[in-house]
């Protein structure tokens, strides 16, 4: 069964912030990074557990995809996947 992929407001802000930060140096690279992140999250509709379990949480439903140097944090629910946040890979989640 395919899951619906939705984005939290925070994740959308995170993506916009990442794009703006990278675009200050290279608009072309910013576009590449954003497209790669979005394309990876689309695959979650068919493969919701393809990411790794987030080490900071003891919850098998909280998972992450690694895209370039970013962590795409998401939650698997019965009929959907919610993209919760995107953070730099060197940051530890609280």
N, C-alpha and C positions, 0 to 999 in steps of 0.2 A: 504494500500500500504506500503510495506516495505521500509524503508529508508536505504541508504548506510551509514555506520559508517566510518568516516575517522579521522585521527589524525594529528594535526598540529605538526610541528617540535618542537615547544616549549613543547607541551604535552609529546612528546616522550622523550625529554631531562628531563623533570620533573620526568617522571616515572623511567628513568634510574638513576637519582640522588637519588630518594627515595629508590630504590632497593639497590644502593651502600651504602647509609647511614645505612639502616637496616642491610645489610649483614655484616657490620663491627662487629656487635654483634651476629647476627644469620642469616647465609645464608638460613637456612630452613624457618625461619619466613619471610625473604625478599621474598622468592619464593611464599609463601602463600599470602602475601599482593599483590604482582604483579598479581598473578592469579585472585584474587578476584576483583581487579580493572578492569582487562581486561574482565572478565566474566560479570561484571555489565554493562560495556559499550556495550557489544554485545547485551544485551537485548534492547538497545535503537533502534535497527533496527526495532523491532516490536512495541515498546512503547516509541517513542521519547519524549513524555512529562511526563514521569514517575518521573522525578526529580523535585525538588523544584525550583521556580523562585529565581534567585540570588538576595538577598536583596540589594546589593550595586548598582544594575542596575535596571532602570525602563524599562525593556524590557522583555516581556513575552517569547521571543525566546531564551533568555540567561538563562540557567538552570544549576542545579548542582545535582550530586549524592553524597551522603555521604558514604564513604567506610572506615571503621575503623576511623582513625582520619584525613582522607584526604577528600578534596573537589574536585570532578572531574567536572570542568566547561566545559559546551558545549553549542553550538548554534544549534538550530533547523532551518533547511532550507527546502525549499519545497520538495526536493528529497534526502536529506542527513542530517546527524548529524555530526558536526565537534567537536571533542574533542579539546578544546582550551588550557586548562592548568590543572594542578593538583597541589594543594597547601595544606599546612597543615591547618586544620580546625580552628586554632586560629588566622590565618592571615586574615586581612581585605584586600580585593582587592582594587586596586587603579583605 
